[in-house]
Amino acid sequence: MPSQIGIKPDDRCLYWLHTHDNSGIIHVESPEKRDFTLGQFFDIWNKTFDNCKIFNYTASDDNINTLSVYVNGYKVTGIYYRDIKLSAHDEIAIVYGKPPLTIPSRYAFPQGS
């Protein structure tokens, strides 16, 4: 995931969901305590994402072009992917195509994150 998603040039506008670097960490910096979702982040990023499509890639049932989401190593089922809540220190893996042999279940966040 690229850096500066949700950060306008010259740091003049900072969305409540944003990235500072390309580590893949989504920062939630909001003046109010509320839930944010993966779909809201993709909207800020201006990228397509739902249960059938990511970016320009469309999922199918052929076991080749599948689309799956894992949270902390567990496959998400029975929910609209865009509604997945962003919680502190969750490891979210979005997999298009054949899943790798292992899915990451946690991330070593920097001290103070």
N, CA, C and O atoms as CSV, one atom per row, in Angstrom:
chain,resi,resn,atom,element,x,y,z
A,1,MET,N,N,0.842,-1.161,0.000
A,1,MET,CA,C,0.000,0.000,0.000
A,1,MET,C,C,0.899,1.240,0.000
A,1,MET,O,O,1.850,1.311,0.778
A,2,PRO,N,N,0.616,2.184,-0.837
A,2,PRO,CA,C,1.472,3.365,-0.923
A,2,PRO,C,C,1.339,4.320,0.265
A,2,PRO,O,O,0.369,4.272,1.022
A,3,SER,N,N,2.310,5.157,0.396
A,3,SER,CA,C,2.271,6.181,1.436
A,3,SER,C,C,1.396,7.352,0.986
A,3,SER,O,O,1.085,7.491,-0.197
A,4,GLN,N,N,1.014,8.173,1.926
A,4,GLN,CA,C,0.294,9.421,1.700
A,4,GLN,C,C,-1.147,9.254,1.221
A,4,GLN,O,O,-1.739,10.211,0.722
A,5,ILE,N,N,-1.725,8.051,1.365
A,5,ILE,CA,C,-3.154,7.910,1.081
A,5,ILE,C,C,-3.882,8.712,2.157
A,5,ILE,O,O,-3.616,8.537,3.346
A,6,GLY,N,N,-4.778,9.570,1.759
A,6,GLY,CA,C,-5.538,10.373,2.709
A,6,GLY,C,C,-4.796,11.592,3.219
A,6,GLY,O,O,-5.250,12.250,4.155
A,7,ILE,N,N,-3.656,11.901,2.610
A,7,ILE,CA,C,-2.894,13.096,2.979
A,7,ILE,C,C,-2.722,13.923,1.713
A,7,ILE,O,O,-2.095,13.481,0.751
A,8,LYS,N,N,-3.274,15.105,1.722
A,8,LYS,CA,C,-3.164,15.991,0.561
A,8,LYS,C,C,-1.786,16.657,0.554
A,8,LYS,O,O,-1.148,16.762,1.601
A,9,PRO,N,N,-1.324,17.102,-0.605
A,9,PRO,CA,C,-0.005,17.733,-0.701
A,9,PRO,C,C,0.198,18.825,0.355
A,9,PRO,O,O,-0.733,19.538,0.729
A,10,ASP,N,N,1.411,18.927,0.809
A,10,ASP,CA,C,1.831,19.924,1.807
A,10,ASP,C,C,1.149,19.711,3.160
A,10,ASP,O,O,1.095,20.627,3.980
A,11,ASP,N,N,0.619,18.481,3.395
A,11,ASP,CA,C,-0.030,18.144,4.670
A,11,ASP,C,C,-1.134,19.131,5.062
A,11,ASP,O,O,-1.408,19.308,6.249
A,12,ARG,N,N,-1.765,19.766,4.086
A,12,ARG,CA,C,-2.814,20.745,4.387
A,12,ARG,C,C,-4.137,20.089,4.736
A,12,ARG,O,O,-4.984,20.703,5.385
A,13,CYS,N,N,-4.321,18.844,4.311
A,13,CYS,CA,C,-5.554,18.124,4.620
A,13,CYS,C,C,-5.185,16.702,4.986
A,13,CYS,O,O,-4.494,16.018,4.231
A,14,LEU,N,N,-5.639,16.264,6.128
A,14,LEU,CA,C,-5.344,14.929,6.617
A,14,LEU,C,C,-6.668,14.240,6.915
A,14,LEU,O,O,-7.368,14.608,7.858
A,15,TYR,N,N,-7.012,13.234,6.103
A,15,TYR,CA,C,-8.226,12.472,6.381
A,15,TYR,C,C,-8.026,11.692,7.672
A,15,TYR,O,O,-6.898,11.409,8.075
A,16,TRP,N,N,-9.141,11.348,8.315
A,16,TRP,CA,C,-9.054,10.617,9.581
A,16,TRP,C,C,-8.465,9.223,9.378
A,16,TRP,O,O,-7.928,8.637,10.317
A,17,LEU,N,N,-8.562,8.685,8.154
A,17,LEU,CA,C,-7.921,7.427,7.778
A,17,LEU,C,C,-6.844,7.772,6.759
A,17,LEU,O,O,-7.127,8.393,5.735
A,18,HIS,N,N,-5.613,7.369,7.040
A,18,HIS,CA,C,-4.528,7.716,6.120
A,18,HIS,C,C,-3.308,6.824,6.346
A,18,HIS,O,O,-3.232,6.088,7.330
A,19,THR,N,N,-2.360,6.905,5.421
A,19,THR,CA,C,-1.068,6.214,5.571
A,19,THR,C,C,0.038,7.255,5.536
A,19,THR,O,O,-0.045,8.239,4.801
A,20,HIS,N,N,1.070,7.033,6.332
A,20,HIS,CA,C,2.219,7.932,6.312
A,20,HIS,C,C,3.342,7.385,5.433
A,20,HIS,O,O,4.095,8.148,4.829
A,21,ASP,N,N,3.448,6.050,5.366
A,21,ASP,CA,C,4.530,5.417,4.618
A,21,ASP,C,C,3.970,4.198,3.895
A,21,ASP,O,O,2.758,3.987,3.898
A,22,ASN,N,N,4.823,3.398,3.283
A,22,ASN,CA,C,4.340,2.241,2.533
A,22,ASN,C,C,4.375,0.948,3.354
A,22,ASN,O,O,4.445,-0.142,2.786
A,23,SER,N,N,4.328,1.060,4.675
A,23,SER,CA,C,4.332,-0.118,5.557
A,23,SER,C,C,2.999,-0.872,5.505
A,23,SER,O,O,2.936,-2.040,5.890
A,24,GLY,N,N,1.942,-0.219,5.036
A,24,GLY,CA,C,0.630,-0.835,5.030
A,24,GLY,C,C,-0.185,-0.508,6.265
A,24,GLY,O,O,-1.326,-0.953,6.388
A,25,ILE,N,N,0.376,0.256,7.176
A,25,ILE,CA,C,-0.348,0.643,8.382
A,25,ILE,C,C,-1.309,1.768,8.053
A,25,ILE,O,O,-0.919,2.807,7.520
A,26,ILE,N,N,-2.590,1.540,8.384
A,26,ILE,CA,C,-3.606,2.571,8.220
A,26,ILE,C,C,-3.723,3.283,9.556
A,26,ILE,O,O,-4.034,2.663,10.572
A,27,HIS,N,N,-3.478,4.565,9.553
A,27,HIS,CA,C,-3.585,5.369,10.769
A,27,HIS,C,C,-5.015,5.893,10.888
A,27,HIS,O,O,-5.585,6.397,9.920
A,28,VAL,N,N,-5.579,5.769,12.073
A,28,VAL,CA,C,-6.894,6.322,12.368
A,28,VAL,C,C,-6.655,7.454,13.354
A,28,VAL,O,O,-6.322,7.225,14.517
A,29,GLU,N,N,-6.829,8.668,12.876
A,29,GLU,CA,C,-6.632,9.844,13.720
A,29,GLU,C,C,-7.880,10.701,13.591
A,29,GLU,O,O,-8.014,11.505,12.668
A,30,SER,N,N,-8.783,10.512,14.531
A,30,SER,CA,C,-10.084,11.158,14.474
A,30,SER,C,C,-10.333,11.934,15.761
A,30,SER,O,O,-9.933,11.491,16.838
A,31,PRO,N,N,-10.989,13.084,15.661
A,31,PRO,CA,C,-11.320,13.836,16.868
A,31,PRO,C,C,-12.474,13.211,17.654
A,31,PRO,O,O,-12.760,13.620,18.779
A,32,GLU,N,N,-13.132,12.219,17.053
A,32,GLU,CA,C,-14.226,11.552,17.743
A,32,GLU,C,C,-14.013,10.044,17.734
A,32,GLU,O,O,-13.434,9.496,16.797
A,33,LYS,N,N,-14.485,9.380,18.782
A,33,LYS,CA,C,-14.372,7.933,18.873
A,33,LYS,C,C,-15.536,7.315,18.110
A,33,LYS,O,O,-16.696,7.480,18.488
A,34,ARG,N,N,-15.220,6.607,17.038
A,34,ARG,CA,C,-16.236,5.950,16.223
A,34,ARG,C,C,-15.608,4.844,15.418
A,34,ARG,O,O,-14.383,4.745,15.342
A,35,ASP,N,N,-16.419,4.019,14.821
A,35,ASP,CA,C,-15.921,2.937,13.984
A,35,ASP,C,C,-15.646,3.441,12.575
A,35,ASP,O,O,-16.373,4.277,12.038
A,36,PHE,N,N,-14.587,2.914,11.996
A,36,PHE,CA,C,-14.264,3.159,10.597
A,36,PHE,C,C,-14.140,1.805,9.917
A,36,PHE,O,O,-13.833,0.803,10.562
A,37,THR,N,N,-14.383,1.781,8.603
A,37,THR,CA,C,-14.388,0.510,7.877
A,37,THR,C,C,-13.345,0.481,6.762
A,37,THR,O,O,-12.821,1.509,6.334
A,38,LEU,N,N,-13.073,-0.729,6.317
A,38,LEU,CA,C,-12.151,-0.920,5.205
A,38,LEU,C,C,-12.676,-0.230,3.949
A,38,LEU,O,O,-11.899,0.326,3.173
A,39,GLY,N,N,-13.988,-0.264,3.748
A,39,GLY,CA,C,-14.584,0.405,2.593
A,39,GLY,C,C,-14.363,1.909,2.609
A,39,GLY,O,O,-14.118,2.513,1.564
A,40,GLN,N,N,-14.447,2.514,3.780
A,40,GLN,CA,C,-14.195,3.958,3.881
A,40,GLN,C,C,-12.754,4.279,3.496
A,40,GLN,O,O,-12.494,5.290,2.843
A,41,PHE,N,N,-11.824,3.426,3.896
A,41,PHE,CA,C,-10.427,3.666,3.525
A,41,PHE,C,C,-10.257,3.573,2.005
A,41,PHE,O,O,-9.592,4.416,1.403
A,42,PHE,N,N,-10.857,2.551,1.386
A,42,PHE,CA,C,-10.748,2.430,-0.072
A,42,PHE,C,C,-11.397,3.617,-0.775
A,42,PHE,O,O,-10.929,4.030,-1.836
A,43,ASP,N,N,-12.457,4.171,-0.208
A,43,ASP,CA,C,-13.077,5.369,-0.793
A,43,ASP,C,C,-12.116,6.553,-0.745
A,43,ASP,O,O,-11.989,7.285,-1.726
A,44,ILE,N,N,-11.451,6.745,0.368
A,44,ILE,CA,C,-10.461,7.829,0.482
A,44,ILE,C,C,-9.342,7.619,-0.525
A,44,ILE,O,O,-8.857,8.570,-1.138
A,45,TRP,N,N,-8.937,6.365,-0.691
A,45,TRP,CA,C,-7.872,5.991,-1.627
A,45,TRP,C,C,-8.358,6.131,-3.069
A,45,TRP,O,O,-7.550,6.176,-3.996
A,46,ASN,N,N,-9.665,6.198,-3.257
A,46,ASN,CA,C,-10.290,6.280,-4.579
A,46,ASN,C,C,-10.024,5.017,-5.406
A,46,ASN,O,O,-9.746,5.083,-6.603
A,47,LYS,N,N,-10.117,3.859,-4.726
A,47,LYS,CA,C,-9.921,2.564,-5.372
A,47,LYS,C,C,-11.161,1.710,-5.183
A,47,LYS,O,O,-11.861,1.831,-4.178
A,48,THR,N,N,-11.429,0.848,-6.150
A,48,THR,CA,C,-12.576,-0.047,-6.107
A,48,THR,C,C,-12.288,-1.224,-5.188
A,48,THR,O,O,-11.224,-1.838,-5.259
A,49,PHE,N,N,-13.260,-1.531,-4.318
A,49,PHE,CA,C,-13.140,-2.697,-3.449
A,49,PHE,C,C,-14.516,-3.105,-2.943
A,49,PHE,O,O,-15.239,-2.301,-2.354
A,50,ASP,N,N,-14.869,-4.371,-3.180
A,50,ASP,CA,C,-16.051,-4.983,-2.589
A,50,ASP,C,C,-15.843,-6.497,-2.639
A,50,ASP,O,O,-14.720,-6.946,-2.866
A,51,ASN,N,N,-16.871,-7.277,-2.437
A,51,ASN,CA,C,-16.712,-8.731,-2.393
A,51,ASN,C,C,-16.413,-9.350,-3.752
A,51,ASN,O,O,-16.013,-10.512,-3.828
A,52,CYS,N,N,-16.600,-8.598,-4.811
A,52,CYS,CA,C,-16.404,-9.130,-6.156
A,52,CYS,C,C,-15.270,-8.477,-6.925
A,52,CYS,O,O,-14.875,-8.975,-7.979
A,53,LYS,N,N,-14.738,-7.373,-6.419
A,53,LYS,CA,C,-13.754,-6.629,-7.213
A,53,LYS,C,C,-12.775,-5.889,-6.313
A,53,LYS,O,O,-13.146,-5.331,-5.281
A,54,ILE,N,N,-11.510,-5.903,-6.738
A,54,ILE,CA,C,-10.495,-5.066,-6.112
A,54,ILE,C,C,-9.703,-4.410,-7.230
A,54,ILE,O,O,-9.226,-5.081,-8.145
A,55,PHE,N,N,-9.570,-3.117,-7.149
A,55,PHE,CA,C,-8.968,-2.320,-8.214
A,55,PHE,C,C,-9.700,-2.636,-9.516
A,55,PHE,O,O,-10.909,-2.417,-9.601
A,56,ASN,N,N,-9.004,-3.144,-10.527
A,56,ASN,CA,C,-9.638,-3.498,-11.798
A,56,ASN,C,C,-9.799,-5.004,-11.950
A,56,ASN,O,O,-10.097,-5.485,-13.044
A,57,TYR,N,N,-9.607,-5.751,-10.875
A,57,TYR,CA,C,-9.670,-7.207,-10.920
A,57,TYR,C,C,-11.022,-7.689,-10.406
A,57,TYR,O,O,-11.466,-7.300,-9.325
A,58,THR,N,N,-11.671,-8.545,-11.199
A,58,THR,CA,C,-12.975,-9.078,-10.844
A,58,THR,C,C,-12.833,-10.524,-10.411
A,58,THR,O,O,-12.179,-11.327,-11.077
A,59,ALA,N,N,-13.452,-10.845,-9.288
A,59,ALA,CA,C,-13.401,-12.209,-8.758
A,59,ALA,C,C,-14.365,-13.109,-9.520
A,59,ALA,O,O,-15.346,-12.652,-10.106
A,60,SER,N,N,-14.056,-14.398,-9.494
A,60,SER,CA,C,-14.936,-15.401,-10.092
A,60,SER,C,C,-14.917,-16.641,-9.199
A,60,SER,O,O,-14.138,-16.718,-8.249
A,61,ASP,N,N,-15.765,-17.593,-9.504
A,61,ASP,CA,C,-15.853,-18.810,-8.704
A,61,ASP,C,C,-14.985,-19.940,-9.247
A,61,ASP,O,O,-15.227,-21.102,-8.923
A,62,ASP,N,N,-13.997,-19.635,-10.050
A,62,ASP,CA,C,-13.208,-20.678,-10.702
A,62,ASP,C,C,-11.991,-21.139,-9.898
A,62,ASP,O,O,-11.163,-21.888,-10.415
A,63,ASN,N,N,-11.873,-20.704,-8.650
A,63,ASN,CA,C,-10.737,-21.032,-7.777
A,63,ASN,C,C,-9.409,-20.482,-8.294
A,63,ASN,O,O,-8.354,-20.828,-7.763
A,64,ILE,N,N,-9.445,-19.650,-9.301
A,64,ILE,CA,C,-8.236,-19.008,-9.816
A,64,ILE,C,C,-8.280,-17.519,-9.492
A,64,ILE,O,O,-7.310,-16.956,-8.984
A,65,ASN,N,N,-9.403,-16.894,-9.789
A,65,ASN,CA,C,-9.560,-15.456,-9.572
A,65,ASN,C,C,-10.487,-15.188,-8.391
A,65,ASN,O,O,-11.449,-14.429,-8.513
A,66,THR,N,N,-10.203,-15.797,-7.273
A,66,THR,CA,C,-11.035,-15.595,-6.087
A,66,THR,C,C,-10.579,-14.348,-5.344
A,66,THR,O,O,-9.458,-13.876,-5.538
A,67,LEU,N,N,-11.439,-13.822,-4.506
A,67,LEU,CA,C,-11.123,-12.665,-3.678
A,67,LEU,C,C,-11.513,-13.017,-2.253
A,67,LEU,O,O,-12.666,-13.348,-1.978
A,68,SER,N,N,-10.545,-12.942,-1.350
A,68,SER,CA,C,-10.783,-13.279,0.053
A,68,SER,C,C,-10.139,-12.225,0.934
A,68,SER,O,O,-9.169,-11.572,0.549
A,69,VAL,N,N,-10.700,-12.072,2.129
A,69,VAL,CA,C,-10.132,-11.167,3.122
A,69,VAL,C,C,-9.925,-11.965,4.404
A,69,VAL,O,O,-10.775,-12.756,4.813
A,70,TYR,N,N,-8.771,-11.734,5.024
A,70,TYR,CA,C,-8.428,-12.378,6.287
A,70,TYR,C,C,-8.142,-11.288,7.316
A,70,TYR,O,O,-7.477,-10.296,7.018
A,71,VAL,N,N,-8.652,-11.486,8.527
A,71,VAL,CA,C,-8.359,-10.579,9.625
A,71,VAL,C,C,-7.690,-11.394,10.717
A,71,VAL,O,O,-8.268,-12.344,11.246
A,72,ASN,N,N,-6.471,-11.013,11.046
A,72,ASN,CA,C,-5.668,-11.707,12.053
A,72,ASN,C,C,-5.529,-13.193,11.739
A,72,ASN,O,O,-5.517,-14.030,12.642
A,73,GLY,N,N,-5.424,-13.513,10.439
A,73,GLY,CA,C,-5.202,-14.881,9.994
A,73,GLY,C,C,-6.456,-15.689,9.749
A,73,GLY,O,O,-6.367,-16.816,9.263
A,74,TYR,N,N,-7.630,-15.150,10.072
A,74,TYR,CA,C,-8.892,-15.864,9.899
A,74,TYR,C,C,-9.652,-15.326,8.700
A,74,TYR,O,O,-9.811,-14.116,8.537
A,75,LYS,N,N,-10.125,-16.254,7.855
A,75,LYS,CA,C,-10.875,-15.858,6.671
A,75,LYS,C,C,-12.211,-15.252,7.074
A,75,LYS,O,O,-12.928,-15.810,7.905
A,76,VAL,N,N,-12.542,-14.116,6.486
A,76,VAL,CA,C,-13.795,-13.427,6.747
A,76,VAL,C,C,-14.864,-14.030,5.841
A,76,VAL,O,O,-14.673,-14.145,4.630
A,77,THR,N,N,-15.986,-14.414,6.438
A,77,THR,CA,C,-17.105,-14.950,5.664
A,77,THR,C,C,-18.395,-14.318,6.159
A,77,THR,O,O,-18.487,-13.869,7.302
A,78,GLY,N,N,-19.383,-14.290,5.286
A,78,GLY,CA,C,-20.709,-13.841,5.667
A,78,GLY,C,C,-20.839,-12.358,5.950
A,78,GLY,O,O,-21.760,-11.948,6.657
A,79,ILE,N,N,-19.942,-11.544,5.419
A,79,ILE,CA,C,-20.007,-10.101,5.642
A,79,ILE,C,C,-19.579,-9.398,4.348
A,79,ILE,O,O,-18.770,-9.913,3.577
A,80,TYR,N,N,-20.127,-8.249,4.144
A,80,TYR,CA,C,-19.710,-7.399,3.031
A,80,TYR,C,C,-18.323,-6.863,3.391
A,80,TYR,O,O,-18.167,-6.189,4.409
A,81,TYR,N,N,-17.329,-7.153,2.574
A,81,TYR,CA,C,-15.939,-6.800,2.903
A,81,TYR,C,C,-15.758,-5.319,3.223
A,81,TYR,O,O,-14.947,-4.964,4.078
A,82,ARG,N,N,-16.496,-4.469,2.553
A,82,ARG,CA,C,-16.349,-3.034,2.797
A,82,ARG,C,C,-16.746,-2.655,4.225
A,82,ARG,O,O,-16.331,-1.611,4.730
A,83,ASP,N,N,-17.554,-3.507,4.878
A,83,ASP,CA,C,-18.022,-3.231,6.235
A,83,ASP,C,C,-17.078,-3.733,7.331
A,83,ASP,O,O,-17.378,-3.585,8.515
A,84,ILE,N,N,-15.955,-4.317,6.953
A,84,ILE,CA,C,-15.003,-4.801,7.962
A,84,ILE,C,C,-14.498,-3.604,8.753
A,84,ILE,O,O,-13.972,-2.647,8.185
A,85,LYS,N,N,-14.663,-3.667,10.060
A,85,LYS,CA,C,-14.232,-2.569,10.926
A,85,LYS,C,C,-12.725,-2.578,11.081
A,85,LYS,O,O,-12.105,-3.633,11.209
A,86,LEU,N,N,-12.145,-1.392,11.068
A,86,LEU,CA,C,-10.719,-1.230,11.297
A,86,LEU,C,C,-10.513,-1.108,12.804
A,86,LEU,O,O,-10.974,-0.153,13.430
A,87,SER,N,N,-9.827,-2.071,13.366
A,87,SER,CA,C,-9.545,-2.072,14.804
A,87,SER,C,C,-8.042,-1.993,15.009
A,87,SER,O,O,-7.264,-2.463,14.179
A,88,ALA,N,N,-7.647,-1.400,16.115
A,88,ALA,CA,C,-6.221,-1.211,16.413
A,88,ALA,C,C,-5.470,-2.533,16.323
A,88,ALA,O,O,-5.862,-3.536,16.918
A,89,HIS,N,N,-4.398,-2.505,15.574
A,89,HIS,CA,C,-3.436,-3.599,15.432
A,89,HIS,C,C,-3.985,-4.846,14.757
A,89,HIS,O,O,-3.393,-5.918,14.886
A,90,ASP,N,N,-5.094,-4.737,14.042
A,90,ASP,CA,C,-5.556,-5.862,13.233
A,90,ASP,C,C,-4.637,-6.022,12.036
A,90,ASP,O,O,-4.151,-5.042,11.471
A,91,GLU,N,N,-4.408,-7.260,11.662
A,91,GLU,CA,C,-3.656,-7.591,10.447
A,91,GLU,C,C,-4.687,-8.002,9.411
A,91,GLU,O,O,-5.314,-9.054,9.540
A,92,ILE,N,N,-4.868,-7.180,8.385
A,92,ILE,CA,C,-5.850,-7.462,7.344
A,92,ILE,C,C,-5.098,-7.828,6.066
A,92,ILE,O,O,-4.253,-7.074,5.584
A,93,ALA,N,N,-5.426,-9.004,5.529
A,93,ALA,CA,C,-4.824,-9.454,4.271
A,93,ALA,C,C,-5.931,-9.618,3.247
A,93,ALA,O,O,-6.893,-10.352,3.472
A,94,ILE,N,N,-5.792,-8.933,2.125
A,94,ILE,CA,C,-6.735,-9.063,1.016
A,94,ILE,C,C,-6.015,-9.883,-0.049
A,94,ILE,O,O,-4.944,-9.504,-0.523
A,95,VAL,N,N,-6.614,-11.003,-0.416
A,95,VAL,CA,C,-5.961,-11.941,-1.334
A,95,VAL,C,C,-6.816,-12.090,-2.582
A,95,VAL,O,O,-7.981,-12.480,-2.512
A,96,TYR,N,N,-6.221,-11.774,-3.718
A,96,TYR,CA,C,-6.860,-12.003,-5.011
A,96,TYR,C,C,-6.100,-13.133,-5.690
A,96,TYR,O,O,-4.880,-13.070,-5.836
A,97,GLY,N,N,-6.816,-14.155,-6.098
A,97,GLY,CA,C,-6.173,-15.313,-6.700
A,97,GLY,C,C,-5.943,-16.401,-5.661
A,97,GLY,O,O,-6.573,-16.402,-4.603
A,98,LYS,N,N,-5.064,-17.299,-5.957
A,98,LYS,CA,C,-4.782,-18.421,-5.065
A,98,LYS,C,C,-4.121,-17.906,-3.783
A,98,LYS,O,O,-3.107,-17.211,-3.846
A,99,PRO,N,N,-4.689,-18.244,-2.628
A,99,PRO,CA,C,-4.085,-17.777,-1.372
A,99,PRO,C,C,-2.708,-18.389,-1.155
A,99,PRO,O,O,-2.466,-19.523,-1.570
A,100,PRO,N,N,-1.810,-17.661,-0.515
A,100,PRO,CA,C,-0.496,-18.223,-0.200
A,100,PRO,C,C,-0.661,-19.332,0.846
A,100,PRO,O,O,-1.719,-19.464,1.460
A,101,LEU,N,N,0.389,-20.120,1.039
A,101,LEU,CA,C,0.332,-21.217,2.008
A,101,LEU,C,C,0.070,-20.721,3.421
A,101,LEU,O,O,-0.605,-21.394,4.200
A,102,THR,N,N,0.591,-19.565,3.755
A,102,THR,CA,C,0.342,-18.996,5.080
A,102,THR,C,C,-0.197,-17.580,4.925
A,102,THR,O,O,0.238,-16.818,4.062
A,103,ILE,N,N,-1.139,-17.256,5.770
A,103,ILE,CA,C,-1.734,-15.922,5.806
A,103,ILE,C,C,-1.210,-15.247,7.075
A,103,ILE,O,O,-1.261,-15.843,8.152
A,104,PRO,N,N,-0.711,-14.026,6.967
A,104,PRO,CA,C,-0.207,-13.361,8.175
A,104,PRO,C,C,-1.316,-13.171,9.208
A,104,PRO,O,O,-2.443,-12.809,8.868
A,105,SER,N,N,-0.982,-13.419,10.466
A,105,SER,CA,C,-1.986,-13.285,11.522
A,105,SER,C,C,-1.703,-12.111,12.444
A,105,SER,O,O,-2.559,-11.714,13.235
A,106,ARG,N,N,-0.505,-11.556,12.343
A,106,ARG,CA,C,-0.200,-10.371,13.147
A,106,ARG,C,C,0.987,-9.644,12.531
A,106,ARG,O,O,1.748,-10.208,11.745
A,107,TYR,N,N,1.121,-8.398,12.904
A,107,TYR,CA,C,2.166,-7.527,12.381
A,107,TYR,C,C,2.922,-6.944,13.558
A,107,TYR,O,O,2.327,-6.588,14.576
A,108,ALA,N,N,4.217,-6.852,13.418
A,108,ALA,CA,C,5.032,-6.266,14.479
A,108,ALA,C,C,4.995,-4.739,14.343
A,108,ALA,O,O,5.849,-4.136,13.693
A,109,PHE,N,N,3.989,-4.138,14.970
A,109,PHE,CA,C,3.827,-2.691,14.888
A,109,PHE,C,C,4.968,-1.983,15.607
A,109,PHE,O,O,5.444,-2.468,16.634
A,110,PRO,N,N,5.413,-0.842,15.084
A,110,PRO,CA,C,6.452,-0.077,15.753
A,110,PRO,C,C,6.005,0.355,17.157
A,110,PRO,O,O,4.813,0.523,17.416
A,111,GLN,N,N,6.960,0.528,18.033
A,111,GLN,CA,C,6.675,0.977,19.395
A,111,GLN,C,C,5.863,2.266,19.355
A,111,GLN,O,O,6.202,3.187,18.612
A,112,GLY,N,N,4.808,2.340,20.137
A,112,GLY,CA,C,3.983,3.539,20.214
A,112,GLY,C,C,2.868,3.601,19.195
A,112,GLY,O,O,2.123,4.580,19.165
A,113,SER,N,N,2.730,2.583,18.355
A,113,SER,CA,C,1.652,2.578,17.337
A,113,SER,C,C,0.380,2.012,17.908
A,113,SER,O,O,-0.628,1.928,17.206
